[in-house]
């Protein structure tokens, strides 16, 4: 039995393998420093509860977040003061703001990504759009396609309310599309904002404070395809295998409900423990299928790790259960520190961090890990996993 994680552990995908050919991101204009968030949030919501303020101050420190981008700003609250008051039927206003904002950010991220790719939008054959922050007809994929002036015959897929696992789910779907449509080029776009869930502090809703301390807004994008054109397209990651699994009887651990006041979230305290209890079996399943059924000793420190940073507790539990070296989750922890948990977008930021790490190691002559896992956890509880090869090594 060989040691799992090295190049010898995996079989290169038979047939056409999907490659991520470019990445891009975008954010709203407002950058929020975590150290200043508490005073601003309580001022904007006219809350004077000292206990809630102490709790949020403590949460802001434990999240490890330093900066975030947010659509919500003073101008929006001046135009819509009802958003900062409890019990107001504000879903229409929230969706009007959110629908416009997510499209704007997705357009910017897509343009950045396609510019880095180096080919025109006319070469895009499919669009996969992911968002848990909007609700409308026609859906956001059509609004994005029109804003980007994509060909009217571009095939579109919309993923709604997949939450934090949406970005990896989008990669999985894009992978299936490229490998079943020779010559295709898929644009994956993700875009999220917390506007729909913004509410004033309330002692009866303690999770609202977690959201205020942890979540951020933004967008991400990727172009995917098989058979990269030499000299024109640069493969970044090869996606060898993708699987999805939900855990029975855990559907109430992550809940969200659209109401007249917006969307209300409930995140069970047991979430990190549930992930810890199931992560090793899921990774072993990925490892076995990625090795085409061949048996290998698993050494997870021989791989790179791109994990959606749902929060520091989740990262700590995964690191502990899989016995990972402290530096293995650097890319995820850096994304959490710089952008907060930006839901489906965040995996794009993690992958960009891994590429940057690889570039620095290459310049300094250090060795890097060629194979690794891309992971995310969302409502269901749903596990998404991809066996990937870093083509920049």
N, C-alpha and C positions, 0 to 999 in steps of 0.2 A: 504493500500500500504506500503510495506516495503522499507527500505532504500537500494538503489542499491549499490552494491560494496562489501557487506559482503558475507559470505559463503551462507547465506540464499537466496541471490539474484539469484544464478545460479543453474541450474540443472546439476548434474554430467552427463556427456555424456552417453546416452544409448548405449549399445554395447561396442565395443572395443575403448578405447581412446588412442590417440597417445601421447607418452611421449618423450621428449628430454632426452636422456640417457647419453650424454656426449657432451662437447664443446671443441674446440681447436682453436688456432690461430697461425699465422706465419707472419713474416715481412722480407723485404729485409734488407741487412746489414747496409745500411746508415740511421742513425738517424739524423734528421735535427732539430736543435733548432730554434724556430720561430724568436728569436731575431737576429739570424745570417743569416736568409734566404735572406733578401733583397740584401745585399752586394754580396753574392755568386751568386744569380740569375742574377744580372746586370753584374757582372764580366764575368760569363760564357757565356752570350749572347752579350757581347761587347756593351751594351746599356749605353749611357751617358745622357739620357734625365732626367733632374732634377725633372720635374713635375711628370713624371711617377714614379720615385723613391719615391717621397713624397707620392703619392697616394698609392703605394704598402705598404709603411711603415705604413700608416694609416689603410689600410685594414688588415694587419697582426695583428694589435692590436685589431681591432673590432671583428675579428673572434673568439677570446678567445682561439685559438689554442696555445699550448706551445711547443709541440713536434710532429713530424711526421716521418714516415719512407718513403723513396723514392727509387725506382729502379735507377732513373737517378743519375749519379755520374760523377766525373771528367774523369774516365777511359772510359766511354761510349762516352763522348763528345770529348775526344782525338781521339778515333777510328772513330767517326762519327761527325766531326765538322759541317757538313751540317745541323744537327738537330737544331743548334743554329742560323741558318740563315733563313730569310724570303724568301718565294717564291721558295723553293727547293722541287723537287719531291722526298719525302723521305718516302712515305708510306711503301714501301717494307722493308726498314731498320727498321722502327719503329715496324712493325709487327713481324719481325724476333726476335727483342729484347723482345718485349712484350709477344709473344707466349711462348717463353722459360721461361721468368720470372714468368708468372702467373702459369704455370704448376709446376715449382719448388716450389713456395710458397704454392700452393694447396696441393702438396704432403706433405710438412712439416706440414701444419695445419692438414691434414687428419691423418697423423701418430701420431701427438700429441693427437688428439681427440680419436683415436682408442686405444691408450695406456691408456688414462684415462678411457675409456669404460671398458677395461679389457677382451675383447674377441678378437679372431683373425680376420684378414681381410677376411678369408674364410667364416665367418658368415654374411658378407655383401651380400645382395641379390639385392639391387638396388642402383644406383648412380644418384644423381641430382647435376649437375654442373652449376654454375651461373657465368657469366663474361660478362662485356661490354668492355673488353680490348683486345680481340683477334678476329681474323677472319681467318679461314683456313679450309681445308678439308683434312683428317677427322677432325671433330671438337674436341674441347678441352676435351670433356668428354671421348673420346676414348684414347687420349694421357694420361689423368689422370688415367684411369682404367689400362692401360698398365704399367705406372710408379709405380702404387701401387700393381701390379701383382694380380689384382682382377680376380676372375673366369671369363673365357670368356663368360659364360652365364649370367653374371650380367646384369640386365636391366638398360639402361642408358637414362637419359633425359638431354638435354642441353638447358639452358635459356640464350639467348644472348640479349644484349642491353636493359635490363630491368632497368638499371641505379640504382638509390638509393633505389628503391622498390624491387630490385631483391632478397635480402636476405629473406625478409618476404614472397615474392612470392615462393621462394624455400621451405620455411617451409610449406606453404600451399599445394604445390604439394606433398612434402614428406608425409604430413599428409594424403592426399587422397590415396597415394600408400599404406601406412601401414595399413589403415583401410579397404582396399579392397584386401589385400594379407596377409592372416593370417600367422603369424610367420615370416614375413619379417623384415629385418633390413636395413634401408635406410641410406646411407652416403650422407649428403648434404655438398658440398664444394663450397665456393665462393672465387674468386681471382681477384684482380684488380690492375692495374698500370696506372699512368698518362702519361707514355711514349708517347702514341699515340697522346696525346693532347699537349705535351710540345712544346711551341713556344716562340720566343723572345717577349719582350714587344713592343706594337704598339698602338699609340693613336687611331687608327681606330678600335681596338679590345679591348675595356675596360674590357670585361668579362674575357679575358686571365689573367688579374691581380687578379680577384676574385679566379680563379682556382689556381693560383700560391700561394695565401694566405691561401687557405682553404683545398684543396684536398690532400689525402695521399694514400699510397699503402699498400697492405697487403693481407692476406687471412684469411678465417674463415672456420670452419667445425663443423658439428653436426651429431650425430648418433641418429636416431629416430626409434621407434617401439612401438608396443602394448604389453601388458602382460609382464612387466619386470620380469626377472628371479630373485626370491628372493635370496639374498646373493651374486649375481653375477652382477646384473645391478641396478643402483641407479637412479630412475626417478628424474629429476630436474624440468621440467615444463610439465604439461599436457596441450595439445592443444585441447580445447573444441570445438571451432568454428572458421572458417576462411572464410572471404569474401573479394572480390575485387570489386572496383567500379571506373569507369573513369568519369571525369567531361566533358560533351560535350562542344565543342568550346574552349577548353583550350590546344589543342595539340601544339600550337606554343609557349607556355610558357616555355617549356623545349625542346630544339631542339639540335640535333647532326647530323653532316653530314661527312661521310668519303670522303676525297678528296686526291689528290696526295700529299698534304702537311701533311696529318695526319687526325685527327678528329677535327672538329671545333664545339665548344659548344656555345649555346646561352641560357642564363638563364634570363627570364624576371624579371624585378624588382618587378612585381606584384605578384610573386610566394607566398611570405609569406602572403599577403593579401588574395589571393585566398584560400589558405589552411585555414586561419582563418575563412573565410566566410562559409566553408563547413565542418569543423572538428566536430562541435557539432552534426550536423545531422548524420554524419557518425558514431560517437561514440554511439549515441542513437540507431541507427540501430543495431550496434553490441550488445549493451546492451539488447535490446528487444529480438533479436534472441538468445543471450546467456542465457537469462532467459526463453527460450522456450515460448515466447509470453506473459508471465505474466507481469503485470504492476508493476513498482517500481519507487519510487522517486529516482532520480539519484544524488548520492553524489560521485563525481569522486575522492574525497580525501580519500575515503574508499578503494581505489584500488592502486596497483602498476602500474607504467607506464614504458614501454620499447619503446621509440620512436627513430626512426632513426634520428640522429642529423644532418639534412641537413645544418644547420647553426644556429647561435644564434638568428637571427631574426625569423626563423620558430619556434624554441623552445619557444621564448618569446610570440609569437602570440598564440600558442596553450595553453601555461600556462595561459595567460590572458583570452582567450575566455572561457576556461573551469573552470576558477577560481581555479586553482590548488595552493596548498601551495608551497612555494619556493623549498622545499626539494624533491618534487615529481619527478622532472626531473634530480635529481642528477646523476643517472646512465648514462643518455644520455649526460649531460654536461661534465662528467668526460671522457667519450669516445671521445668526440669532443676535449677536451683539450689535451688528451694524444696521439691521433692518427689522428686528423683531420677528415674530411669527407672522409672515405675510401669506399664510394659507398656501394655496396651490402654487404660488409664484416661487416659494422659497427654495425649492429644489433646483431651480435654474441658477439662483445665486450660489448655492452650494457647489454645483458643477463648475461654475466660473471660478470659484475659489480653488478647486482642485486643479484646474488647468493652470492657474497662476502658480500654485505650489509646484507643479511639474516643471513649469518653465524655469523657476528659480533653481530647482534641483539640477536641471539639465545644465544650466549656466555654470553652476558650481561643481559639476562633475559627480554629484551624488546619484545613487541609484534610486529608482522609484518603482512603485508597484504597478504592474501592467493590468492586472485583473482586480475587480472589486464588485461591490454590491451597491445598488441604488435602492433606497427603501423609504417608504412613507406609510403613515397610519392615519386612517380617517374614520368617519362614521360607519358603524356596522357591528363591531369594530372591524374595519377592513384593512388588511395588510396588502400593500403593493410592493413587489420586488422585481428587480432587473439585474441579471448578471451582465456586467459591462467590461469592456476592454478599453483602457486609456490609450488612445492612438498617439498621444503627444509624448509618450515615454520614449 
